[in-house]
Amino acid sequence: MAAMKTADIRAMTPDQMDDAIASLKKERFNLRFQRATGQLENTSRMREARRDIARIKTIAAQKRDAKK
């Protein structure tokens, strides 16, 4: 899974954003286990997943604030 683009995230509904965050958190959990057992090949994916989660949360907050 490649890093998510901001335009793609902005097009998501709040429910889709929640689903994306949940799947990224699961992926991050699995990546941590792979790193601990020495099976992780693409170490940069951990960083990408963490940043994708932050990116989605930031855009979700911006959308919430815009509605107020």
C-alpha positions in Angstrom: 0.0 0.0 0.0 1.5 3.3 -1.1 1.2 6.5 0.9 -2.2 8.1 0.6 -2.6 11.3 -1.4 -4.2 14.3 0.3 -6.7 14.7 -2.5 -7.9 11.1 -2.1 -8.3 11.6 1.6 -10.3 14.8 1.2 -12.7 12.9 -1.2 -13.5 10.3 1.6 -16.5 10.4 3.8 -16.0 10.4 7.6 -16.9 6.7 7.7 -14.4 5.9 5.0 -11.8 7.9 7.0 -12.5 5.9 10.1 -12.2 2.6 8.2 -8.9 3.7 6.7 -7.5 4.6 10.1 -8.6 1.3 11.5 -7.0 -0.7 8.7 -3.8 1.4 8.9 -3.6 0.8 12.7 -4.0 -3.0 12.1 -1.2 -2.8 9.4 1.0 -0.9 11.8 0.4 -3.5 14.5 1.4 -6.3 12.1 4.5 -4.4 10.9 5.6 -4.0 14.5 5.4 -7.8 15.0 7.3 -8.4 11.7 10.0 -6.1 12.9 10.3 -7.8 16.3 10.6 -11.2 14.6 13.0 -10.0 12.0 10.7 -10.6 9.1 10.1 -6.9 8.1 11.5 -6.2 4.7 10.2 -2.7 3.9 11.0 -0.7 7.1 9.9 2.6 5.6 6.3 1.3 5.5 6.1 1.8 9.3 6.8 5.4 8.8 4.4 5.8 5.9 1.6 4.1 7.8 2.1 6.4 10.8 2.1 9.5 8.6 -1.0 8.3 6.7 -2.9 8.0 10.0 -1.8 11.5 11.0 -2.7 12.9 7.6 -6.2 11.4 7.7 -6.8 12.6 11.3 -5.7 16.1 10.3 -8.0 16.3 7.3 -10.9 14.9 9.4 -10.4 17.6 12.0 -10.3 20.3 9.3 -13.6 19.0 7.9 -15.2 19.0 11.4 -14.0 22.5 12.1 -15.3 23.7 8.7 -18.8 22.5 9.5 -18.9 24.6 12.7 
